[in-house]
Amino acid sequence: MTQKTVLIAGASRGLGLEFARQYSIAGWKVLAGVREPARAVALMRVKGVELFPLDVTSAGSLADSAWLADEDPLDLLLVCAGLYGPDTAGFLAPGDADFDAVMRTNVLGPMRVIQTFGDSVAKAGGRIAVLSSAMGSIGASTQTSGLLYRASKAAANMVVKCAALEYGPKGGTVVALHPGWVRTDMGGEGGELDAYTSVRGLRSVIEGLEAQANGGFFDWRGEALPW
Ligand code: NDP
């Protein structure tokens, strides 16, 4: 059987790291993009993972890693890089620096990553999954907490939708995924799930995606979420 390849954008910690672990154990070739490879100690310990430098907000960094798509057909592209930003309550407009950092990471990041590798994934009939959040669901939101993060993930969802329109007809399947509230640096200790359980669920959702799921928004159990 041919070895499958996954490229993970943002694999130094949290869910990206756990995806790298689980896909490596499952026998996949894992290409793991991290901002500072020399500091990604936990990832280095995962057998068989190929680290490469990647800042999802940097056009130059993506241009430097674009060659990876020529080496192997990409069966799966995972965009895990994300930033929560200020943990606000109520309707609090962010400062310019927070706005730029969160929007660049959560919106520009997936745009650039998908633009760079989308054709390679579509050509292989593969999948593209962006880790979004239920906090970005306009239909499901009932709170104002984390206003900037919510707005960024709602925008990321539109990035996914447009990517689905672009790459679906070329053979790819593009989805937004909500991992649940997970105990990572971002989710904190109060999270409902550990990273292992979330990623195991997300892998099974990704594995089961049919072509008609293109442009969908699902949680880690496979439940469809409203945009
Ligand atoms: P963490 O904060 O634990 O990890 C964030 C990861 O993103 C780190 O690996 C970080 O790298 C990387 N990253 C941030 N900015 C960049 C960048 N510019 N280029 C490359 N990598 C970058 O987050 P989680 O693992 O918990 O979250 C992963 C995704 O899941 C995020 O998109 C998040 O919004 C989403 N999510 C998480 C939830 C949770 O409960 N944890 C809930 C809902 C959604 P570095 O080490 O260099 O900082």
Residues whose N, C-alpha, C, O or C-beta is under 5 A from the ligand:
A	BS01	NDP	G10 A11 S12 R13 G14 L15 G16 R35 L54 D55 V56 T57 C80 A81 G82 L83 T105 L131 S132 S133 P179 G180 W181 V182 T184 D185 M186 G187
